[in-house]
Amino acid sequence: MLKQLLFSSALLTSFFTQADVYLAGHYYHQEKYQQAKAEFERLLPLGNQLAAFNLAVMAMKGQGMEQDLPLAYRYFLIAADLGHPGAATGLNTLDAHLTAAQKQQIQQQLALQEKQWVPSYATMLEQRKSASVLVDHSTLPEVIERVEPKYPVTAARKGTQGFASVRFLIDEQGEVVYAQTQHSFPAGVFDEVSEQAIRQWRYQPSPDKSIRRITLDFKLAVGGQAQWRKILMHSLVNDSWPAAKAGVAHSQYSNAILLNYLDQAAIGPVDLTQSTEELPKLSDFKSEKAKAVKMPAFNGSAMLTVDPHKKLKQLTILSGEVPFAEGDTLSFINKAGDYKIAPWDLNYNTGKAPLYAKDKMYLKQIHQRPKEWTDEYWLDQAARNGLLEAQRARAQFDQGWAHYLQRQNDPVALGWQAIQLLTEDKTDEAKAVFSQAKAAGFEATAELEILFQ
């Protein structure tokens, strides 16, 4: 019976050479099945489809455990739910060997367990489209004084360029009372100067505290930018890409950071249906310039998919209110494609406070990339491969990751949970979570401590 259930050796070999759990795959090839099983089990709660699929195969073959067909069936169900393309074959193979009662019991067990797992990436993308998780930026205070960060002297001398993504808290008076770099490139180079500058920003007073996020870019002269991009592209293709494809989490994270910098035209969620085995080239990341479209301005932003007849096929609202509906004719768009529309900031890239036009909107055509050419895809891979930095980056935008890290008692996740509760005027709950965060190692400033007293 075992021979009837096994996949072909070619399938198994191709799978394990692509495993995103590099260490587990290494153990498996050395026939250290107990260690491989332990690594795969560690990553299963992260919604790791390859870990689920591997565990199914091992349970089916009796590797690192007694052969257990119901357990294999359960792991294949998990892998299928997470989107693994080979899971359906495994389910079909095992289907005749399980009773209806066994299958029902497995489904009941899964229903109890899956709430503790990180949802699949496809599920998270759908959740982001939900109105309940959208942020209406029109209700947030506007900046009235902005201090530009100082370029680190050492970085400038070396020709180093990059960015820092910072999350910060604004109080009711418009003061920035806490700022923390979430991720940056190169790591640690621009963190301190970014945080120092943002703490000097001033916003319009508001009835409530609010949390904001911003990415500050650090660039040198145009000629220097071109050379720097060539250096980074070489590093991506020749250094991090091969290891990322082989399953090394840190290299997957490097792919995400490098692509984030190289493909600054990328906007919107990843299209999981577009895939490629080809390596990207610098020319693939050229973008069309945004244009100002004459129309009565509105406070929202959205992604638009338009057909050749200028009909709006798909509308994804990113923030605020948008005066369009699917099926509308958009006369201001000349050709079919995907676009982003948003308020036009007259002070963009000047260092001054935003000043939005009343008679025009920002419109930019977006070209969808294969998922492997996007930072989002590799960041998700690294997070599901157990890399904490990637998980924290994902937690800023996906509640599934935030809840997972909070359950793991992660100090950064708990700290920002406490801050979020504070902005919602849930003071007692915020204080309790803040105490938990500090006990876990969250580093708070004196100004932040005062808010929780």
WOZINOR-V360534 format. One record per residue. PSI is psi in whole degrees, 0 to 359 (none if undefined). OMEGA is omega as a letter, one per 30 degrees, with the letter a starting at -180 (none if undefined). NEAR is the number of other ideal C-beta (glycine too) atoms within 8 Angstrom. Layout:
{{PSI;OMEGA;NEAR} {PSI;OMEGA;NEAR}}
//
This chain:
{{324;a;5} {317;a;8} {328;a;5} {337;a;6} {339;a;10} {144;l;8} {164;l;10} {154;l;6} {328;l;6} {318;l;6} {313;a;9} {318;a;10} {315;a;8} {325;a;8} {309;a;13} {336;l;11} {343;l;8} {4;a;9} {132;l;13} {356;l;12} {89;a;15} {315;a;12} {318;l;7} {319;l;15} {323;l;13} {315;l;8} {319;a;12} {315;a;14} {332;l;7} {5;a;6} {29;l;5} {73;a;8} {328;l;12} {316;l;7} {319;l;9} {316;l;16} {318;a;13} {320;l;8} {316;l;13} {319;l;15} {326;l;9} {327;a;7} {350;a;14} {317;l;12} {347;l;8} {4;a;14} {35;a;12} {107;a;14} {326;a;13} {326;l;13} {317;l;15} {316;a;16} {317;l;16} {316;l;16} {324;l;13} {314;l;17} {318;a;14} {322;l;15} {325;a;14} {325;a;13} {349;a;9} {40;l;10} {117;a;10} {4;a;7} {167;l;11} {147;l;4} {128;a;9} {96;a;9} {320;l;12} {321;l;10} {319;l;9} {318;l;14} {318;l;16} {316;l;12} {323;l;13} {323;l;15} {318;l;13} {313;a;13} {321;l;16} {317;l;11} {328;a;8} {355;l;11} {15;l;10} {128;a;11} {339;a;5} {356;a;11} {323;a;15} {323;l;8} {318;l;8} {319;l;17} {317;l;12} {322;a;7} {320;a;9} {345;a;14} {316;a;7} {348;a;4} {2;l;7} {146;l;11} {165;l;5} {324;l;5} {320;l;6} {317;a;10} {321;l;10} {318;l;8} {320;l;9} {317;l;13} {320;l;9} {319;l;8} {319;a;9} {320;a;11} {327;l;7} {329;a;7} {324;a;8} {339;l;9} {339;a;5} {356;a;6} {155;l;10} {130;a;9} {160;l;8} {160;l;10} {321;l;10} {319;l;8} {318;l;9} {321;l;11} {321;l;11} {321;l;8} {326;l;12} {333;l;10} {346;a;6} {140;l;8} {334;a;5} {341;a;4} {1;l;7} {146;l;9} {126;l;5} {100;a;9} {344;l;9} {341;l;9} {354;a;4} {150;l;10} {148;l;10} {148;l;8} {137;l;10} {347;l;8} {123;a;8} {126;l;8} {126;l;7} {140;l;6} {149;l;12} {136;l;7} {123;l;8} {131;a;9} {315;a;6} {319;l;7} {319;a;13} {319;a;10} {325;a;6} {353;a;6} {19;a;9} {130;l;10} {164;a;10} {211;a;13} {165;l;12} {126;l;12} {121;a;13} {137;l;15} {137;a;11} {160;a;14} {131;l;13} {132;l;14} {182;a;9} {336;l;8} {356;a;5} {10;l;12} {141;l;8} {111;a;13} {348;l;10} {135;l;11} {133;a;12} {126;l;9} {129;a;11} {318;l;10} {157;a;10} {166;l;14} {131;f;11} {150;a;7} {125;l;6} {349;a;5} {316;a;11} {7;a;14} {304;a;10} {315;a;6} {328;l;11} {313;a;15} {319;l;12} {317;a;10} {313;a;13} {326;l;14} {346;l;9} {356;l;9} {153;l;11} {139;a;9} {163;l;13} {140;l;7} {148;a;7} {154;l;12} {338;a;3} {157;l;7} {156;l;11} {154;l;10} {134;l;12} {160;l;8} {143;l;10} {148;l;8} {122;l;8} {125;l;13} {141;l;7} {109;a;11} {148;l;6} {200;a;8} {160;a;5} {315;l;5} {320;l;6} {326;l;11} {316;a;11} {316;l;8} {321;l;9} {320;l;12} {323;l;10} {320;l;9} {315;a;8} {322;l;11} {320;l;11} {317;l;9} {320;l;10} {308;a;15} {321;a;9} {338;a;7} {295;a;11} {327;a;11} {310;a;12} {318;a;9} {325;l;10} {316;l;14} {327;l;7} {343;l;9} {17;a;13} {119;a;9} {316;a;14} {325;l;9} {326;l;14} {320;l;18} {320;l;14} {318;l;12} {314;a;14} {314;a;16} {315;a;11} {318;l;13} {325;l;15} {320;a;12} {316;a;11} {325;a;12} {66;a;12} {357;l;9} {352;a;10} {128;l;10} {138;l;7} {174;a;8} {164;l;7} {140;l;10} {105;a;7} {349;a;9} {345;l;4} {120;a;9} {155;l;6} {155;l;7} {355;a;3} {150;l;5} {144;l;5} {160;l;10} {161;l;6} {323;a;8} {339;l;5} {344;a;8} {15;l;10} {145;a;5} {153;l;8} {149;a;6} {147;l;5} {155;l;7} {156;l;6} {126;a;10} {124;l;10} {121;l;6} {162;l;8} {127;a;5} {153;l;12} {165;a;10} {359;a;8} {171;l;12} {153;a;12} {161;l;13} {133;a;13} {134;l;14} {120;a;11} {138;a;14} {176;a;8} {342;l;5} {15;l;5} {16;l;9} {138;l;10} {106;a;14} {322;a;7} {135;l;8} {122;l;12} {107;a;9} {128;l;12} {325;l;10} {159;l;10} {206;a;11} {141;a;9} {130;a;11} {37;l;4} {162;l;10} {153;l;6} {134;a;8} {343;l;5} {152;l;8} {124;a;7} {95;a;11} {341;a;5} {357;l;7} {132;a;10} {336;a;2} {159;a;6} {152;l;5} {190;l;9} {138;a;11} {156;l;13} {135;l;14} {140;a;11} {166;l;10} {145;l;11} {116;a;11} {111;a;10} {339;a;7} {16;a;8} {133;l;6} {19;l;3} {349;a;5} {355;l;5} {167;l;7} {146;l;9} {140;l;9} {107;a;8} {134;l;9} {151;l;12} {348;a;5} {13;l;7} {160;a;9} {155;l;13} {131;l;12} {129;a;13} {132;l;12} {138;a;8} {133;l;12} {118;a;8} {135;l;6} {156;l;12} {147;a;9} {327;a;12} {347;l;9} {11;a;11} {146;l;13} {326;a;12} {315;a;10} {311;a;12} {329;l;15} {320;l;14} {319;l;11} {314;a;12} {321;l;15} {317;a;13} {349;l;13} {7;l;16} {8;a;8} {119;a;12} {319;a;7} {319;l;9} {321;l;16} {319;l;13} {322;l;14} {317;l;13} {325;a;12} {341;l;13} {334;a;10} {343;a;5} {118;a;11} {332;l;7} {317;l;12} {322;l;12} {315;a;13} {321;l;8} {312;a;13} {325;l;13} {320;l;11} {332;l;7} {4;l;7} {35;l;8} {127;a;11} {321;a;12} {315;l;10} {318;l;13} {320;l;16} {315;a;12} {335;l;12} {317;l;12} {317;l;15} {318;l;13} {316;l;9} {326;l;12} {321;l;13} {339;l;11} {9;l;6} {28;l;6} {69;a;8} {311;a;8} {315;l;6} {322;l;8} {317;a;13} {320;a;10} {315;l;8} {325;l;12} {319;l;14} {320;l;8} {319;l;11} {316;a;14} {321;l;10} {331;l;6} {349;l;10} {12;l;6} {131;a;11} {111;a;5} {150;l;11} {166;l;8} {321;l;5} {321;l;8} {321;l;12} {320;a;9} {322;a;7} {335;a;10} {6;l;11} {none;none;4}}
//
